[in-house]
């Protein structure tokens, strides 16, 4: 059984490698136009890569779950090595699909999973309420409105909704009204992108990650059908061990690998530069640091596969910290090695740098390091009990 699984994973990675050249060839134009990579996702669908987190019994890969975490992070890293934007878009879709697959009822799986597998439908996970031009104090978590006789109405505005313009379904993070901590009332609502109550707002004119088309989403008075409320309130916190943390680390590490590959190719084509011992020392150092970061990534992935969820998340935070620092530092040093010519936009390193710098702003590193330091002092840590970019904190003093 494991041999078959290994063969399937090798085939996934081989398909990504086959698509690498054409994906990279599109990146500059998509970045310029702030345009979703539609052709790339047609190819990813054909390769079976948009059904990674669909359960096996529905024709998917069953990844991002017990025994199949490492394979998932290998795919994210391999795709980020090709293009960080594409990896992030597939990650957003895969996480949304995985949440519906694992928290939904059997009826909901029968309703939504075939569309992903057979029709290539895409899902976007939409949760951020941090206004692009606002302050942290402007964030107010929205709640559903209870309707007389039962059911809910959804009105909200979300931001940084990567993939939303191309998605068929929007997985909206909200909460049911009531008493108690917000994370125990979290509700997940699946809203059709084409519903008349949905409005997409293009505010996405940013430095990097431009082709993620991370529009804002406004939903005004959507009455939620029973089958589109995924899981019971608080299900994500109470009975789903997963987080999003390690996928971010995999993306950063893949992007760092792309910058290193670019630098090595650049130096090889310039014999005088390659002859410099200073250059060779720099490349060796960058390679060693990348190796260390990847080792941390897959050590954390192995903990997830072993079901050691609290240890795995703590290791994931550490891997994310190292991956972010590596990606930022390595891309900068690559410019120093290659020189001024690589600042021209027809070279991929310029875009890799902008994407890393932008994507790494997704979360505050010091907030994560605060959690790690606190865990060291407390000698305890809960994967779903800390204040991070990918989880909600439990109420505690």
C-alpha positions in Angstrom: 0.0 0.0 0.0 2.8 2.4 0.9 4.6 1.6 -2.4 1.5 2.6 -4.3 1.2 5.8 -2.3 4.9 6.6 -3.0 4.4 6.0 -6.7 1.3 8.3 -6.8 3.3 11.0 -5.0 6.3 10.6 -7.3 3.8 11.1 -10.2 2.4 14.3 -8.7 5.9 15.7 -8.4 6.8 14.6 -11.9 3.7 16.4 -13.3 4.7 19.6 -11.5 8.2 19.3 -13.0 6.8 18.9 -16.4 4.6 22.0 -16.0 7.4 24.1 -14.6 8.6 25.7 -17.8 5.2 26.8 -19.1 4.1 28.0 -15.7 7.2 30.2 -15.3 6.8 31.5 -18.9 3.4 33.0 -18.0 4.5 34.5 -14.6 5.7 37.9 -15.9 2.5 38.7 -17.9 0.2 37.5 -15.1 2.1 39.6 -12.6 1.8 42.7 -14.9 -1.9 42.2 -15.5 -2.8 41.1 -11.9 -4.6 38.2 -13.6 -5.5 34.7 -12.3 -3.5 31.9 -14.0 -6.5 30.2 -15.6 -4.5 28.2 -18.1 -2.2 26.9 -15.3 -5.2 25.8 -13.3 -6.6 24.0 -16.3 -3.3 22.1 -16.4 -3.3 21.5 -12.7 -6.8 20.0 -13.0 -5.7 17.7 -15.8 -2.8 16.5 -13.6 -5.2 15.8 -10.7 -3.6 18.4 -8.5 -6.8 20.3 -7.7 -8.3 17.3 -5.9 -5.4 16.7 -3.5 -7.5 17.1 -0.3 -10.6 15.4 -1.5 -11.0 12.1 0.4 -9.8 9.0 -1.5 -13.2 7.5 -1.5 -14.4 10.4 -3.6 -11.6 10.1 -6.1 -9.1 12.6 -4.5 -5.7 12.3 -3.0 -6.8 12.4 0.7 -3.9 14.7 1.5 -3.6 17.2 4.4 -4.8 14.5 6.8 -3.4 11.7 9.0 -0.6 9.9 7.2 -0.7 12.2 4.2 0.5 15.5 5.5 4.1 15.2 4.3 2.9 14.5 0.7 0.8 17.6 0.8 3.7 19.9 1.9 6.0 18.3 -0.7 3.5 19.3 -3.4 3.2 22.9 -2.0 7.0 23.3 -1.8 7.6 21.8 -5.3 5.0 24.2 -6.8 6.4 27.2 -4.9 9.8 26.3 -6.4 8.2 26.8 -9.8 6.0 29.8 -8.8 5.0 31.0 -5.3 1.8 32.6 -6.6 0.5 29.3 -8.1 1.4 27.4 -5.0 -0.5 29.9 -2.8 -3.6 29.7 -5.0 -3.6 25.9 -4.9 -3.0 26.0 -1.2 -6.0 28.2 -0.6 -8.2 25.9 -2.7 -6.9 22.7 -1.2 -7.4 24.0 2.4 -11.0 25.0 1.6 -11.7 21.7 0.0 -10.1 19.8 2.9 -12.2 21.7 5.5 -15.5 20.9 3.7 -14.3 17.3 3.2 -13.5 16.7 6.9 -16.0 18.9 8.7 -19.0 18.4 6.4 -21.5 15.6 6.7 -21.6 12.6 4.4 -24.5 14.4 2.6 -22.3 17.5 2.1 -19.4 15.4 0.8 -21.6 13.8 -1.7 -22.9 17.2 -2.7 -19.6 19.1 -3.1 -16.7 16.7 -3.6 -17.8 15.4 -7.1 -17.7 18.9 -8.5 -14.1 19.3 -7.4 -13.0 16.0 -8.8 -15.1 15.7 -12.0 -15.6 19.4 -13.0 -12.5 20.9 -11.5 -14.5 23.4 -9.3 -12.4 25.7 -7.2 -13.0 26.9 -3.6 -11.6 30.0 -1.9 -11.2 30.3 1.8 -12.2 33.8 2.8 -11.7 34.9 6.4 -9.7 38.1 6.8 -11.5 41.2 8.1 -8.3 43.4 8.3 -9.1 46.3 6.1 -6.3 47.1 3.6 -6.3 50.8 4.6 -7.5 50.3 8.2 -6.0 49.8 11.6 -6.0 46.7 13.8 -8.7 48.2 15.9 -11.0 48.2 12.8 -11.2 44.4 12.8 -14.6 43.2 14.0 -15.5 39.5 13.6 -18.8 39.2 11.8 -21.6 36.9 13.0 -24.5 35.3 11.3 -28.0 36.8 11.9 -30.5 34.2 13.3 -33.7 34.1 11.3 -37.2 33.6 12.9 -38.1 30.0 12.6 -34.5 28.9 12.2 -31.6 29.4 9.8 -29.2 32.3 9.3 -28.6 35.3 7.1 -25.0 36.3 6.2 -23.8 39.8 5.8 -20.1 40.5 5.8 -17.1 42.2 4.1 -13.9 40.2 3.8 -10.5 41.2 2.5 -7.4 39.5 1.0 -9.6 36.9 -0.6 -7.0 35.1 -2.8 -8.5 33.1 -5.7 -12.0 34.6 -5.1 -12.6 35.9 -8.6 -11.9 32.5 -10.1 -13.5 30.4 -7.5 -16.8 28.6 -7.8 -17.4 28.5 -4.1 -16.4 30.9 -1.3 -15.8 29.3 2.1 -16.7 32.1 4.5 -15.4 32.1 8.1 -18.0 33.7 10.5 -19.7 32.7 13.7 -23.2 32.0 15.0 -24.6 34.5 17.5 -24.5 33.7 21.2 -22.5 33.7 24.3 -19.0 32.3 24.7 -15.6 32.7 23.0 -15.8 33.4 19.3 -13.7 30.4 18.4 -16.3 28.1 19.9 -19.0 29.7 17.8 -17.1 29.7 14.5 -19.3 28.8 11.6 -18.2 27.9 8.0 -20.6 28.9 5.2 -20.1 27.9 1.6 -21.4 30.6 -0.7 -21.6 30.3 -4.5 -19.5 33.1 -6.0 -22.2 33.9 -8.5 -24.9 34.3 -5.8 -26.6 37.7 -6.4 -25.7 38.7 -2.8 -22.0 38.5 -3.5 -19.9 41.4 -4.8 -16.2 41.2 -5.6 -14.2 44.4 -5.2 -10.8 44.8 -6.9 -8.5 46.6 -4.5 -5.5 44.3 -5.3 -2.9 46.7 -6.7 0.1 45.5 -4.6 3.9 45.0 -4.8 3.9 41.2 -5.1 1.8 38.1 -5.3 -0.2 40.1 -7.8 -1.7 37.1 -9.7 -3.3 35.8 -6.5 -6.2 38.3 -7.4 -6.9 38.7 -3.7 -10.0 40.8 -4.1 -12.3 42.0 -1.3 -15.7 40.2 -1.0 -18.9 41.8 0.2 -21.9 39.6 1.0 -25.2 41.3 1.7 -28.1 39.3 3.2 -27.3 35.8 1.9 -29.8 33.3 3.4 -27.8 30.2 4.2 -29.3 26.9 3.0 -28.9 24.1 5.6 -26.6 22.1 3.3 -24.2 25.1 3.0 -23.4 25.4 6.7 -20.4 23.2 7.1 -20.0 21.4 10.5 -21.4 22.5 13.8 -20.4 25.8 15.4 -16.8 25.6 16.7 -16.0 22.4 14.7 -12.8 23.8 13.3 -11.5 24.5 16.8 -12.9 21.5 18.7 -12.5 18.5 16.3 -10.2 19.4 13.5 -6.5 19.2 14.4 -5.2 20.9 11.3 -3.8 24.4 10.9 -2.5 26.3 7.9 0.9 27.2 9.3 3.2 24.6 7.7 1.9 25.3 4.2 3.1 28.9 4.5 6.5 27.6 5.5 6.6 25.2 2.5 5.8 28.1 0.2 8.6 30.3 1.6 11.1 27.5 1.4 10.1 26.7 -2.2 10.5 30.4 -3.1 13.9 30.5 -1.5 14.9 27.4 -3.5 13.8 29.2 -6.7 16.0 32.1 -5.9 18.9 29.8 -5.3 18.3 28.0 -8.5 18.2 31.3 -10.4 21.5 32.4 -8.8 23.3 29.1 -9.5 22.2 29.3 -13.2 23.3 32.9 -13.4 26.7 32.2 -12.0 27.3 29.1 -14.2 26.9 31.3 -17.3 29.5 33.7 -16.1 32.9 32.0 -15.7 34.6 34.9 -14.0 31.9 35.0 -11.3 31.9 31.2 -10.9 35.7 31.3 -10.4 35.4 33.5 -7.4 35.9 31.7 -4.1 33.7 34.3 -2.4 30.9 33.4 -4.8 31.3 29.7 -4.2 31.3 30.2 -0.4 28.1 32.3 -0.6 26.4 29.6 -2.7 27.5 26.9 -0.3 26.2 28.8 2.6 22.8 29.5 1.0 22.4 25.9 0.0 23.2 24.7 3.6 20.7 27.1 5.1 18.0 26.0 2.6 18.8 22.4 3.6 18.3 23.2 7.2 15.0 24.9 6.6 13.7 22.0 4.5 14.8 19.6 7.3 12.7 21.6 9.8 9.7 21.6 7.4 9.6 17.9 7.0 10.4 17.1 10.6 7.2 19.1 11.4 5.3 17.3 8.7 6.3 13.9 10.1 4.9 15.0 13.5 1.6 15.8 11.8 1.6 12.3 10.2 2.3 10.7 13.6 -0.8 12.5 15.1 1.3 14.5 17.6 -0.7 17.6 16.7 0.4 20.0 19.5 4.1 19.2 18.9 3.5 19.4 15.2 2.1 22.9 15.3 4.8 24.1 17.6 7.4 22.7 15.2 5.4 24.2 12.3 5.7 27.7 13.8 9.4 27.3 14.2 9.7 26.1 10.6 7.6 29.0 9.4 9.9 31.5 11.3 13.0 29.9 9.7 11.4 29.7 6.3 10.5 33.3 6.3 13.9 34.5 7.4 15.6 32.3 4.9 13.4 33.5 2.0 13.9 37.1 2.8 17.6 36.8 3.4 18.4 34.5 0.5 16.6 36.6 -2.1 18.5 39.6 -0.9 21.9 37.9 -1.1 21.1 36.6 -4.5 21.0 40.2 -5.8 24.4 40.9 -4.2 25.8 37.8 -6.0 24.2 38.4 -9.4 24.6 42.2 -9.5 22.5 45.1 -10.9 21.4 43.4 -14.1 19.0 41.1 -12.3 17.0 44.2 -11.1 15.5 44.3 -14.6 12.0 42.9 -14.7 12.7 40.4 -17.4 14.6 38.4 -14.9 12.6 36.1 -12.5 14.6 37.1 -9.4 13.0 40.5 -9.2 9.5 39.0 -9.1 10.6 36.2 -6.7 11.8 38.9 -4.3 8.6 41.0 -4.5 6.5 37.9 -4.0 8.5 36.7 -1.0 8.4 40.2 0.6 4.7 40.5 0.1 3.7 37.0 1.0 5.8 37.0 4.2 3.7 40.0 5.4 0.7 37.6 5.7 1.4 37.2 9.5 3.5 38.9 12.2 6.6 36.8 13.0 7.0 38.3 16.4 3.5 37.2 17.4 4.5 33.6 16.5 7.8 33.8 18.4 5.9 35.1 21.4 3.9 31.9 21.4 7.0 29.8 21.1 8.6 31.6 24.0 5.5 31.3 26.1 5.4 27.5 25.3 8.9 27.1 26.5 8.1 28.8 29.8 4.7 27.0 30.3 6.1 23.6 29.2 2.8 23.2 27.3 1.3 24.2 24.0 -2.1 23.7 22.3 -2.2 23.6 18.5 -5.6 25.3 18.5 -5.1 27.3 21.7 -2.9 30.2 20.7 -3.3 33.5 18.9 -1.8 33.0 15.5 -2.6 33.9 11.9 -4.1 30.5 11.2 -5.9 29.7 14.4 -8.1 31.4 17.0 -7.0 31.6 20.6 -8.9 29.9 23.4 -10.0 32.2 26.2 -7.3 32.4 28.7 -5.7 35.0 31.0 
